[in-house]
Amino acid sequence: MRGGAGLSVSNPLTESTAHELVEKFRSGAATPSAATRAYLDRITALDPTVRAYITVTRERALAAASAADERWRTGRPKGPIDGVPTAVKDVLCTKGVRTTCGSKILERFVPPYDATVIERLEAAGAVILGKTNMDEFAMGSSTEHSAFFATRNPWDLSRVPGGSSGGSAAAVGADLAAAAIGSDTGGSIRQPGAFTGTVGLKPTYGRVSRYGLVAFASSLDQVGPLTKDVADAALVLRVIAGHDPLDSTSADVPVPDYAAELSRPIAGLRIGVPKEYFVEGMDPEVERAVREAIEVLQRLGATAEPLSLPTTDFALAAYYLIAPAEASSNLARYDGVKYGSRVASAKDLIDMYSKTRAQGFGAEVKRRIMLGTYALSAGYHEAYYAKAQKVRTLVRRDFEAAFSRVDVIVAPTTPNVPFKLGEKEDPLAMYLNDIFTIPVNLAGLPGLSVRCGFSLASLPIGLQFIGRPFDEATLLRAASAYEQATPWRDRRPSLG
Amino acid sequence: MRSAAKDYETVIGLEVHAQLLTRSKMFCGCPTTFGAAPNSQTCPICQGMPGTLPVINRRAIEFGVRTALAFHCTINPGCRFARKHYYYPDMPKNFQISQYEEPLAEHGWLEVTVDGQERRVGIQRLHLEEDVGKLIHDGPLETARSSLVDFNRSGVPLMETVSEPDIRSPEEAAAYLRAFRAILLYLGVCDGNMEERSLRCDANISLRERGETGFGTKVEIKNMNSFRNVQRALEFEVGRQTEALARGERLVQETRLWDADRGYTRSMRSKEFAHDYRYFPEPDLVPLTMDRARVEEIRAGLPELPADRRQRFMRAYTLPAYDALLLTQSRALADYYEAAVREFARPKIVSNWIMSELLREIPADDEKALAASPVPAKNLAGLLQLIDRGTISGKIAKDVFEKMFRSGEDADTIVTREGLIQVADTGALAAIIEQILAANPKAVLDWKRGKKAAAGALVGHVMKATQGKANPGVVNSLLQEKLSQL
């Protein structure tokens, strides 16, 4: 027994990656039902401590697993993740399963339809274990802004798992799911990926359908995987990516076989190291780990060159105008009229609106709705929203210029290691956590975080790869080569 | 001393919303049929469910382009949807997907005829948007204990067309709307039904001293559900504003509601309470690029429009301008006319019959009723042929038309069954004329003394005696003959 919750539920099935699990299904060494039961048992034992899940869909998972058993038994699996127990962030609509978005206002919302990503996962045979905790409406970097409870970091239960996809990241990091789905608007997959030592991939804007993803900031949101290793991220991305006629912003760009790309060597790969991503005030342990990682990549045959992304400093400010502006619009529909909560004691329509929203939304969501409403208001629109869009264009051009010289950009995912619950009360301090991930969303580029070491206190550190539009393959290849060449992957948190 | 009353000029601009006749909604696949059970034609998208996304209805764009071309607009090379924000329970997302800075088309015009005078009214812009749902209150709004929302209409494609402030009288506003509606119907993009609200109109109206080039304080008028009400509301408003200005009052910029029952407008909200719509480009949709070749294809495929058809009617059928204008008011009426002329090639007679008889029964702009007329064009032509051949008299024909309209039967059937065939048998008529002459010695005497008009009275007696079936031409010549023999 390794301590932690005091109940030993370690099991080779829950310690396997998704692709290892699938190998076991293929060889007959294990079945999807056995794997699903192992995960459900572990959730029962450990999730009261980690608190990754808002809803566990036990019966549905067992039914889906048993169908997968049958497919593997008859040698007709649906694909490379058939039967893999998967967790889904509670921001994706699941037909008949409540989808709360971490908010009281949607506490009882049961969607009548499935998100495209859910349909694709299920069509590929994935077994959905449940819906994971998140910062309310994906606004936050610690999962403390969930209306229900805070999720813990499996590496240190007194610390946050990052956010907003903290539930999904903690679930994968604590072996409470073989793989998970998150969403990333300003770093919400990569930052919790870094904080929990998991692989977090935010695909190119338009790569994965947003249909059924409860919108935070529509021009920035992307759905992506959180996984135990890079190979798993490649498998899951392949399943969820691709054009969707229901999402006009989804791109009609062919989806490569990412897994097949992984084995290609990275010799000759040109890596750019942006100086603006190594700033004063960042954790020296993070900087050291990232610098060492760059050396590893060079030893693998990549060339590294310093470069500059001069508009990086303005990205955070632009993001905190554009994202709240879009959010203020997207969240206008939560008014108590149609679904979700409605206060009982309203005098009239306006009173119902304001009471429902006052009681239904948390402080951070209200803050952003107000910020966004202000930024779009007559008289301020030009100075704030329009100006921020101009900055966004400049940020994109910075990256375009950089990618004319390099194939991939490498940087830290976050400036710091996971912080303690309640440590960042000041919203601005919280926002600063995302300075290295936000520019990537503004530019619509793919970004991936992979474990690149540990602090002295045994907290994971994340290395971020940023790529050209729709070039997730190169990110996955570089990250996989790095992962294979380093020992970090072998460490697990001691939970039980 | 007070100066004489000033001379004011009326300045009107109209905003028309037209529901497009697409089979599916603007941003989802739901049907657009009117009158279905509440909320039966909805899906997560048009109910604004969390996570849903809009997808543009290509057909609606095409309808928009078609209309814009008919209005002589410039189709913008690119256009974009934007979100317009305000809170109301009939709007599920609390924003409406509309177009703002980058509309589909701009800078067109529409030809309007008032008192035989043609004028061009400028069209500022034409854009597409989604309709909202419908609220059903439990009793009057102020005291209703509950309200229900029907989202069937939510997401139905709407085309908004904004005129320039070029309209100078309430009458001209009504003429603009008639011409506007006719074009939509010719194009087949809207059914033009104002009662079912598939066509709606809001008006902006202000007054200024004649000769002034700037604009006065404008008032927006809403809730006018017929062309007649638009005209009435604007007439009321001209009066109200003229009186206020004459009293030296300052008008306020506001929105006023037309109360058709009471015949006045009342203030709804003033500018201070105007919405800040917080428009921004709809991030869930990509900007649309208009394919030039496709636009030209649509232009080439445009049907003949009312103005062209009117000109052709005057040329090809040598109709007076008045007839041509009236007959081309709706596509169904013009089609009816041409079908009748094909069967009975005397265009002016056909026109007279349509104007005097058919349009007494069916309004000229009621497309549906015209298309389903109990007297189809072929039957009208058949009736006119009977007159032409002398089988029935024109007077009897009017009664026959009415019977045709009530029964749906053709002229032959009615004329034969009711024995209405004209008596042109000179023998039979001669006998009747003898009797009439004998019975009316005074009229005969008058005629002999040179009062030739007395013959008319005698013809009338003969017609009466034959219950109108006598051929008036034959009666007349026989009578002249008999009289001169006396």
Chai-1 contact restraints between the chains, C-beta under 6 A:
chainA,res_idxA,chainB,res_idxB,connection_type,confidence,min_distance_angstrom,max_distance_angstrom,comment,restraint_id
A,C93,B,G51,contact,1.0,0.0,6.0,A-B,restraint_1
A,Y113,B,P44,contact,1.0,0.0,6.0,A-B,restraint_2
A,Y211,B,L53,contact,1.0,0.0,6.0,A-B,restraint_3
A,G212,B,G51,contact,1.0,0.0,6.0,A-B,restraint_4
A,L213,B,G51,contact,1.0,0.0,6.0,A-B,restraint_5
A,V214,B,P50,contact,1.0,0.0,6.0,A-B,restraint_6
A,V214,B,G51,contact,1.0,0.0,6.0,A-B,restraint_7
A,S218,B,P283,contact,1.0,0.0,6.0,A-B,restraint_8
A,S218,B,D284,contact,1.0,0.0,6.0,A-B,restraint_9
A,S219,B,P283,contact,1.0,0.0,6.0,A-B,restraint_10
A,D247,B,L53,contact,1.0,0.0,6.0,A-B,restraint_11
A,S248,B,V55,contact,1.0,0.0,6.0,A-B,restraint_12
A,S248,B,L285,contact,1.0,0.0,6.0,A-B,restraint_13
A,S248,B,V286,contact,1.0,0.0,6.0,A-B,restraint_14
A,E326,B,P283,contact,1.0,0.0,6.0,A-B,restraint_15
A,S329,B,R83,contact,1.0,0.0,6.0,A-B,restraint_16
A,S329,B,F95,contact,1.0,0.0,6.0,A-B,restraint_17
A,A332,B,N94,contact,1.0,0.0,6.0,A-B,restraint_18
A,A332,B,F95,contact,1.0,0.0,6.0,A-B,restraint_19
A,R333,B,G48,contact,1.0,0.0,6.0,A-B,restraint_20
A,R333,B,K93,contact,1.0,0.0,6.0,A-B,restraint_21
A,R333,B,N94,contact,1.0,0.0,6.0,A-B,restraint_22
A,V337,B,P89,contact,1.0,0.0,6.0,A-B,restraint_23
A,L376,B,R278,contact,1.0,0.0,6.0,A-B,restraint_24
A,L376,B,F280,contact,1.0,0.0,6.0,A-B,restraint_25
A,S377,B,D276,contact,1.0,0.0,6.0,A-B,restraint_26
A,A378,B,D276,contact,1.0,0.0,6.0,A-B,restraint_27
